[in-house]
Amino acid sequence: MDESAALDVTAARAVETGDRDRLLWTDADRDWASRAAAQVVGEGAGAEAFLTRRARLVLERIGPRQPAVPRTVRALRWRPWVGVVVIAGAFLLGVVVDRIGGGSSINLLAPPVFVLLVWNVVVYVALVVRVVAFRGRPGPLRTLLIELAALRTPAGGRTGARARARDGDAGSARRAILETLPSDWARLAASLYGARAARVLHLAAAATALGVIAGLYLRGLAFEYRATWESTFLGAEQVHALLATALAPGSWLTGIPVPDVAAVEAIRAPDSENAATWMHLLAGSVAAVVVIPRLVLALVAGLVERRRAARIALPLSDPYYQRLVSGYLGRTGRIRVLPYSLTLTPDARVGLDAILARAFGGAAVMVEAPIGWGDDEALANLSFPAPADAEEIVMPLFALAATPEREAHGAFLEALGRGGAAGSRHPLVVLIDESGFTARWPDEPERLEGRRAAWRELVAAHGAAPVFVDLVAPDLAAVEAELAASALDADEPPRRRVP
């Protein structure tokens, strides 16, 4: 899905998942958007075409009601003019700030051009280190540029306590939408915006160097620069060696040899000579070390940016997307719940059905017989044959009242991976029922949070995401949001998609 469509779809998802109580965007609105989009795209269209058209219908209808939503969407779109301004400003900076030396002389041992060369060499080393050690994580300059060119702060997200009380539930729903959208989009577009910022910064660096070269020659037309050098500790041979190394790229590019030791000795202060040869060498070095490599890096970043902008992958494992796509395609998915050392009470089963109906629509729910504690034979035989006509989600279910054990609960999660439930690129979501724990230890929030932390640690160690829920008295809106978030946060992709 391309960048524009992905942002619209992400915005529609924020509207429909952020407004948990259907205050701003009702069930009737949701049904209308799905029906209208299906009619527009027709039966033969793919899931992405349907989601894109539906998202645009959602934004068109909610925009007049909640103007902050389209404003936030516009704010999140990359503003190309920011890159143009940065590059143009960098060129002017190079023209204005370059001073070859004091007055009309060039001190060959201390021209500002050398600072530019050294800085860019350091940047190249840092880029390699970042790719190897930090996996290309954007640095502070890229992050700053992204913030300038694509606002990631929710519009209207800062509201005082009195304003929140005055707005009531509708205001809370609006704020939830405006907080969800930027964070969701930042996660999806991080790699794209990182490549785009890298392209702009490489072009800006090249523009700065070109500005330095332009300023150097423009001032050389109006003034005669004299080349000289002086040093307390270095002689002509050492100075020649330094200049030969520093100006080697310029000599290679221009074909002008670096003057020999005798020529260097002849211009030791207070002597000097016309600086034209040295200016050509300095300009050539800047072009070879800065301009050419930066343009190549900008081209590479641009190609990466173009590919990523055309192929943003939505988290279609998210229950929100699954429900929409299944409804459009006329398919009902399957939810396969696997309790571990837990027998559901009738009330808990009713709550489980309500949760899954809310999160996954009309998906068929299959609750397997509980697997006993430490039942090694059951774990060894755990397998998941692919259904021929539906998409299946395998969802393990634990009891918070049980202390998480790596040898038991952890082994169960490992067995799910071996059995095929964790064989694709989608995240595994683990349900953890709190009803038994709260019935046994009511009004003990510290004990509850401690047990949750232990379960989070165990589940995260297996690349999954925990969702805590009281099956006897579930908060349907909260659990729906947790399921949606967990589909994005799991580290490993263990859910299976069946064609």
N, C-alpha and C positions, 0 to 999 in steps of 0.2 A: 504494500500500500504506500502511495506517495505521501510526502510530508504534509501537504495541505489536508488531504483526506484523513490521515492519521490524527492530526490535531482536532479536526471536527468530531471524529468518532470518540476520541478521548474526552472531549468536552461534553458530548452527549452522555457518555458513561458517568462523568462527574455529576451531571444534573440528576441522573436517575438513581445513582447509588448514594450521592450526598444527601438527597432529599428522602431520608429514610421513611418518613411518615406520610409521604405523598401530599405535602401541603402546597408546593409550588408546581409540581408536575404530577398530575393525578394518574390513576390507572387508566382512565378513559383516554388521556393524552398519550399514554404509552401504547395502548391498543391502536389508536388512530395512526400514530407514526409508523407502526409496523405494517398495518394494512396499506397505508398510502405508499410506503416505500416498495412493498411487494408489488403493488399495481404498476408503479412507475418502471421498475427494473424488469418486471416480467418473471416468468418461471425459470427461464434458462440461465439467468445471471448467477454469478458466484456469490459466495458469502461476503467477500469484501465489497463488491458493488452494492449489495443490499445494505450493509452496515454504513457505507459512505452516504448513500442517498437518505437513509433513515436519520443519520446524524444531522444532516443539513436541514431536514424537515424539523427536527427537534429544535435546532438553534433558531430557525426562522420563526417558529411559533413562540418560543419562550423569550426571545429577544425583546419584544414590546412589553412583556410582563416584568422581566428582570433585566434591565439594560446592563447591569454590571457583568452579566455572563458574557455577552458578545464583546464587551470592552476588555475583559480578561483574555478572551480568545485572541483578540487583535494584539493585545500586549505581548502575548506569548509567541507570536509570529516573528521570525527573524526580520529585522529592518535593514535592508541592504545599504541604505544611505549611511549607516554608522560605519560600515567597512570603508566606503568611499571617503568619508571624512577622515578616518584614521590614516588611510594611505596617503591622501593629499597632505594632511598635516605632517606626516612623517617626512615627506619630500621637502616641504617648506622648512621643517626643522633642520634637515641636513644642509639646506642652502644657507640658512641664517646662522646656525651655531658654529659652523666650521670656521675656525681661525687657524691657519696653518702655523702661525707662530707670532711672536710679538713684533709689531710694526710690519716691515716689509721683508723680514728675514725668516728663513725656515731653519729651526734647530733640528737637524736630521735625527738626533737621538730622542727627541720628544715631540714629534708631530701628533696632534690629536687623532690623526688617521690611524695610528698604531693602536690607540685605545679601541677604535671601532673594530679593527681586525681581531684583536685579542678577545673582545667581548663576544664576537660571533663565533670564534673557535670554542669558547667556553660554552656557548649556547648549543653548539653541535654536540659537544660531549654530554651536556645535560640531557639533550633529546635522546641520545643513545641510552644513557643510564635510566631515564624515565621509562623507555620502552621495555628495557630488560627487567628493571627492578620494580617498577610501579605500573607496568602493563599499560602505558600510555595515558595514565591518569592526568587530566589537564592541570597545568601549573597555575600560579596566581594570575599571570597576565591573560591567559586564555579564559579563566573564570571571570575576571573583571570584564573582558570584552563580551562574553556571553551575557553577563548581567546588563551591560549597556545596550546590546543589540536585541536581546530577547528577555524582557522583564519576567522574572520568576516570582515576584512578590504578589500575593493575591490582591486584586483591586478591591478596596473596601474591606480588607481583612482586619484592619485595626479598629476596633470599636470599644468604647468605654462601657463600664458596667451599667450605667443608666441607659445608654442607647440600647444595650442588649436587652435590658428588662423591658424597654419600651417596644422594641421590635417583636418580642415574644418568640413563639415557635417558628413563625415564618422567617424571621430574621436569623434565627439559629440555622435553619435549613439553608438559607442563602449563604451564610458564612461557611457552612460545611462544604458547599459546592465550590466556593471560591478558594477554599484551602485545599481541597482535593485535587482540583484541576492542575494548578501549577506543579504540585509534587508528582502527580502521575505523568504529566507531559515531560517534566525534567528527567524522569527515569527513562522514558522511551526515547527522548531526543538527545540524550547525553552524548552518545557517540557521534551523532550527526553534527550537533553544535560544536563539539570538540574539534572535529575535522574542519568545520567552516571557520572557526576562530583561528585554527592553525594556518589556514590558507591566508586569511587576512593579515595575520601577524608576520608571516613570511614575506608577503608582498610589501607590508609596511617597512620591514627591515631592508628589503631591496630598494624601496623608495628612499629611505634615509640615506643609504649609500650612494644612490644616484644623485640625491641632493647635494651630498658632500662633494662628489666629483664635479657636478655642475657649478657649485659655488667656487670650487678650487680654480676651474678654468675661467669663469667669469671674472673673478678678481685678478687672475693672471693676465687677462687682456688689458685691464686698466692700470695695473701696477707691475713693476718689475720686482719679483721676489728673488732674493739672494739666498743661496744654500750655504750653511755653515754648520759647525758643531763645536762643542767644547765639553770637556770632562775632567774631573779631578783624578780619576783612577784609571781611565782607559786610554790606550794609545791608538794610533792609526790602524794597526793590524786588528786589534780587538773590535774597533768600531766598524772596520770593513767586514769582518766576519758577521757581526750582528746585522748590518745592513744587507749583506748578501743573503742571509737567511730570511730576514723579514720581507725583503723585496723580491725574493725568488719567484713568487707567483706572478708579480707584475712583469718581471723580466721575461718569464716564459710566455706570457700572454702578448706582450708588445714586441718581443724580439730585441729589446734594448738591453745590452749587458750592464750589470752594475759596475760603476767605475772602480778601477783597481786601487790598491793601497796607496800608491803615489798620489792619485787624484784625490783620495780622501784626506791624505796628509796636507795637500795643498790648500784645502778649504777650512783648515782648523782655525777657529777664531783667534785673532780678529780678521783673518782672510775669509773670502767667500767667492762664490761664482754664481752666474745666472742659473736659476733653479729649474729651468724647463725640463732637463733630463730627469731630475729627481721627481718632479711633479708627474711626469708621464709614468714613472715607475710606481709612485704612490697610487695614482689612479688605476693603473693596471692591477695592482695588488688588491685594491678594494673591489674591483670588478671580479677578479678571480676568486677571492675568498668570501665575498659577501653577495654580490649581485647574482652571479651565475648559480651558486648553490641554493640561494634563497628562492630564485625563480623555479629551479628544479623541484625543491621541496614544496613550493606553492602549487606547482602542477600536480604533483603526487597527491597532496592534500585535497586539491580540487577534484581529482578523479575519485578519490575515496568519498568525498562529500557528495558527489553526484550519484554514486552508487547507493550510498546510505539514504539519501533523500528520496530515492525512488523505491526503496525496499525497507521501509520501517515495519518491523514485525510486531503486530499487536499480540497481547497475551490472550489468545483465543481460548486458552484453558480456563480463563476467568468464567465463573458461573454466569455472569451477566451476558457475556458474548455467547456462551453455549445456549442459553435460553432463547436468545433472539434468533440465532442461526437455526437451531432445531425447529423453532416455530415456523420460520420462513421455508425451510426445506421439508416441512411436514414430517420430521422424524422426532421420535422420543428417545432421549438418551437413557442410560441405565446408571444407577448409583448402587454400587455394591459395598455394603457396610460390613466390616469384619470386626466384631467385638472380640477383645482379648481379655479373658478372665472377667467377663462382665455379662450378667444376664439382665436384659432390659425389663423393667416393670411395665405394666400396661400404660401408665402415665408417661413414662419415659419414651415409650414407643410412639405415643401420640405426639409428644414434643419433637421427636426426631423427624417424623413424617412432616410436621408443620415447618420445621426448619428447611428441610430439603425441598419441599414444595415452594417455599418462598424464594430460595436461592436458585433452584434449578428448574422451576416451572413444572411441566408435566412429566418429568423424567420418572421412569419406573424405578422403584426402590426395592432392593433385595437385601434383607438382613440375614446374614449367614448365622449358623449355629456358633456359639462362642467357642473360641479355642482356649483350652485349659492352660493354666499356669505351667510353664515348662514342658508342654506337650511336644517333645522333640519329633515324634513321628508325624504329628499333624503339620509341623513346620516344614519337615522334609518333603512332605507330599503337597505342599501349597503350590498351586498353579492356577493360571487364569486363561483358559482357552478363549480366543477372540470370538465374540459374537459376530454373526454375519451381517446383521441388519441395524446395528446401533453403535453409538459411542458409549464406552463404559468408563466410569470413574471408580477406582477402588479407594475406599476411605476407611482406614483403620479407626477403631473406637476404643478408647481406654477410659478407666475410671480414675479421677483425680484422687480418690481416697486411697488408692494403691501407691506405695512408694515406688518411683521409677527405678527399675533394675536393668542394668546393661545386659546381664545374662538372660533375662526373660523378655522384657519389653523391647530392648535393643535387638535381641535375636529375632524377635517377631518382625521388626521393621526390616532387618537384613533379609529375612526370608521372603518378604514381599518383593524385594528387589530381585532375588534369585528366581522367584516364581513368575516374574513377568509384569507385575504391577508397577514396577519402576523402570520400565524399559524404553521410555520415549523421552521427548524433550519437554514434558509438562511436569509441574510440581506436584508432589504428594502432600495432601492436606490431611492432618490428623485431628480427629475430634476427641476432646477430653471432657467427659461428663463430670460436672461439679456437684450434682444433686446429692449424691451419697455423702460427699465430704461436708457440705454445708449442713446437712441434716445431723451429722454426727458432731460437728464443731461449729455451731452457729455463733455469729458475732465474734469471730476471731480472725480479723483481717490480716494480722501479721502471719499467722499460721497458714492462711490461705495463700498469701502472696509468696511465702517461702516454698510451698508445695508447687505452685505454678512455676516458679523459677527453676526448680529441679526438673520439671517436665520440659520446660523450654530448652534447657541444656541438653537433655537426652535426645529430644526430637530433632533439634538443630544439628546435633552431631551426625545424624543420618540424612541430612540434606532435606528435611521436611519442615513444614510450618504447622505449629499447633494452633488450634482454635478451641478456646475454653467456652463451655456452654452448660447451662443448667437445663437438662432435658426435661425436667418436671415442670419448670416454669421459665421457658426460654424467652429472651428478648429478641424477637424475630428480626427487627430492623438492625440491631447491633450485630447479631450473628451473620446476617447477610453481608454487612459491611466487612466483618472479619474474614469471611470466606473469600470475598473479592480481594481484600488486601493480601491474604495469605497466598493466593494464586500468583501474586507478583513477587512475594518476598522469599519463597523457598529457594534454597541454594541449588539443589539438584532437581532434575526434571523427571520424576518417576511416574507420571501418569501416562496412560496409554490411549492413543487415539486410534480408533478402528474405522476404516473407510466404509 
